[in-house]
Every structure is written in C-alpha cells, then in structure tokens.
C-alpha cells in the first residue's frame, strides 16, 4: 500500500484536517479523527474496530462495520489510498 | 536599494473586489526588510482605492490609459520621472504590458529599470496561441481552437465536444454545455474583447493557481501554489491557502524550463479528477493580486523582481510555508477630500517631499 498519501494529511487534535496536497479542509468528529489517526499510524481495520468496540462498548462486528463504512467513504474522497485494507477481507 | 531615495513605481492600484496586483506588490516590497525608499503609485482612475490606503504610496500619479499607446505612455513616464525620479518600474496589468515592453529600452536609457517578459514570451501565452504550447513545447494544455465566426465555432464544438470553455482574448471565460450556449457566449465575448474567441476543451478537476517568477533562461526563481477557498461572484479568489503537491511543483518547474519565462507570472493549472494528470489552462503575464501570499509564505517574489531589475543576482527560493492562508476583506476607509481633489485636478499626490526628479539633472 502506498502510505505516501498520509504524509500530506495534517490532522489536528480537535479533528480539523488539512490536506496539504489538495488544499481541502475537513472537520472530523472524535470517532472519525481516531479512526484516521489509527490509519495514519498504520493500524489495520481489526485493531481499529477492536479499539472502537472497547471505547464505545459496542459489539466488535458493529464497530468493524461502522469503521469499514467510514474508511470506504475516506477512499471515495481520496483521503485514504484505494488499496488501504478496509476490513472486509474474509467477510464477503 | 536600501537608499531612502530609491524609488519604485508600481501600477495596478485598483483595490476593488477584482483588484489589481499593485497594493499586494507594494506591501510585499515594504515587508522585505531591505527597502527604505519610496513608492510611486501609478493609477488609471482617481478613485483607485490603493491610492488612498495608509502606508502604501508615497507619491501617486494619474496615468493615461494603455489604449493610448506606448508613445503616450512613454511621454507620461518621462514627465513623472522629471518630477519624481523612478529607479524601478513594475507594470502589473495585462493590458499595459505590451506598451511597457515596447518602450523598455527607452526606459532603461532614462535610468528606469524593469524586469519584464519578452514580447515573444507575451505572444506565446496569448490565449489565441495558447493551444500550440502542446505541439511546440510539449507542455500539457487542453485542446483549443481560436474561432472568428459562427461556422468555425460549430466545427470546433464538434471537434472538442461539450461542455467546453469559451474565452475572450484578454479576459472572461465561461463554460458552454451546447452549441446554442457557445454561440450566445461567442457573441457576448467577441463584442466585448474582439476576435478571435478561444474555445478550450473542458478539463474536469480541481484548479490551482501558482504565482511564479522566471529568470528568463528557464530557471524558476520561486513559485507558490494556492488553492482557492472562496470566490467572489466574478469567480475571483477571495481566500486561498498554500498547498504542497510535489507532482504539481515539478510540472511548474518543467513549464518554466520550457517557456524560459522572464519576470512575474501566474500559472492556472487543472488537476484532472479522473487520472490526476496536470494541464496548464492559462498563463497570466504578471503577478496575481494575491501575490502577497507568496511573501507571507516565505517567498517575497515582488522584492525579488526589484532586485532582478537592478541587476542583482537572486538565488532561487527553496521551500515555502504550506498551509498559509489569506482572506481579503472589505472595509470602509475615511479620508478628507483633499487628496481626491489633487488626483482629479493635478493628477498627482505627494505625501513625502517631492524633490527627487530629474529636472536639471543630466541623464546618463
């Protein structure tokens, strides 16, 4: 996977995201910020979902489904590389 | 250049919602930390807002319109120079460049330095010849056609496909989704800006603007790319932010190497959404009105032009600050009527002692 894309994402603690490559800005809520932060760190979808399930006290499958949806959305707006694992491998 | 009697004349003093670059360039020069001289504003209208702003111009002169030709221009500059000596002159508007380039040698002989594009360079980027850049220089530009009548418009529309951009020779660009719409725009634009009208393939993607300075032999002294964040109803940038797209920066350096542009310019670049490829969609032969952002981001390009005009070597700028943003604002300033009176009756304003002309001095 091409992780270079993440180098141009300036994500603030308060969820403000500036894409230095395109100039677009975004505002993420706490959960969105955490997921993107984890992706930037290099965590996989299972680890991200596991952490979400623990924080929000939801079943692991729900956390995985929700984070997968969000990661797919980030792919559609080209914030996340297209080949980033979204957690659906082995679930289809 | 740090003499207190060193004088720089700058045009483009209008500061409306579609401003000239003059005020931005003067602010950048004054921010350089190396300039202690005086600024002469050259204005086409007594009500140009830049004329009256505090801390911008030390002297102001009213100019005749560029349409009166280079002879009238030269005579007016000669008159101003005799009253208030000019060391460097920086034209900033598309419409006046040709006349200034034509009298560059005469200005130089008078001791007035410039750093302007060449006439060939100016011609090369004209909208009517722009589409040739792909064939002649290998610069990626959208397909385009210059048309002078409606039947040619129809044929070009078939070749380029819709939607397409309909552009005037000097200003104005609109998108047309059909031949009927293109024909209507052709008539509007040709009546305003003359013939030919330029049709350009529409590239769907995101537009970026780059303020740049070329050394005239293919080198890039500096370049700062910006993404517009907010537009006026005329489509002019009201806010923007510096970005860092290494591929686009390489594209800009390549354009400059091929064009060998001399002086200030602005590149308008489209990044195609479908495949991320870059297209040069326009070259403006002067700094844009937002050029103060370049100085704010660490590349004081207007001051670099002054140094180049004076024959000083300028090392290429390296990096610039990414994520620097500008927002224009619109506020009312209050002035007594006196300076407006002087502009309309005398055609000049002096806020500093005006004892630096060339009257009685021998010009070298």
HADDOCK unambig.tbl for C-alpha pairs under 7 A between the chains (distance, minus, plus):
assign (segid A and resid 20 and name CA) (segid B and resid 243 and name CA) 5.04 0.50 0.50
assign (segid A and resid 20 and name CA) (segid B and resid 244 and name CA) 5.53 0.50 0.50
assign (segid A and resid 20 and name CA) (segid B and resid 322 and name CA) 6.87 0.50 0.50
assign (segid A and resid 20 and name CA) (segid B and resid 323 and name CA) 6.67 0.50 0.50
assign (segid A and resid 21 and name CA) (segid B and resid 243 and name CA) 5.54 0.50 0.50
assign (segid A and resid 21 and name CA) (segid B and resid 244 and name CA) 4.89 0.50 0.50
assign (segid A and resid 21 and name CA) (segid B and resid 245 and name CA) 4.59 0.50 0.50
assign (segid A and resid 22 and name CA) (segid B and resid 243 and name CA) 6.47 0.50 0.50
assign (segid A and resid 23 and name CA) (segid B and resid 227 and name CA) 5.51 0.50 0.50
assign (segid A and resid 23 and name CA) (segid B and resid 241 and name CA) 6.43 0.50 0.50
assign (segid A and resid 23 and name CA) (segid B and resid 243 and name CA) 5.50 0.50 0.50
